[in-house]
Amino acid sequence: MIRLSNEVIFYGGILIAGCSLLAMILHLCISQVQKVRLHSKLVQEYGEKQKK
């Protein structure tokens, strides 16, 4: 059985947190691009949203 030292666990946690942060940033960028594309498609098909 492999014995994990405190440093390996510590730096592993930092690595996992960094990967999670990178994944979150990537997800937010992709969802923002999809939002803009969907909005432009809706404006093209239905016109601008009317204000009351």
N, C-alpha and C positions, 0 to 999 in steps of 0.2 A: 504494500500500500504506500502510495506517495504521501509524504508528510509535507503539508504546506506551512511555510513560515508566515509570520505576520506581515512581512514586507511584500510577499507574493500576493497575499489576500488584499492588502492595501492598494498596491499598484494595479491589481486586477480590477478592483472596484472603480478606481479612477478611469481605467480603460473602458469599462462598461458604461460608466456615466458619460464619457466623451462620445462613445458611439451612439448612445441614446440621444444626446444633444445634436449630433450631426444628423441623425435620422429625423429628428423633430424639425430641424431647419429645412431639410430636403422636402419633407412632407408639406410644410407651410408654403414653400416656394411653388411646388407642384399644384397645390390646391388653389393658390392665388392665380396662377396661369389658367387653370380650368375655370375659375370664377369669371375672369375677364372674357374668355372665349364664350362661355355660356351667355353672359350678359350681352355681348355683341350679337350673338345669334338670335337671342330673344328680341333685341331692338330691331334687327333686320326683318324678322318675321312678323312682329306685332307692333312695331313703332315705339317711340319714346313713351315712358310712363307719364301719364297725365297727373298734374298736380291739382288738388282740390282747392 
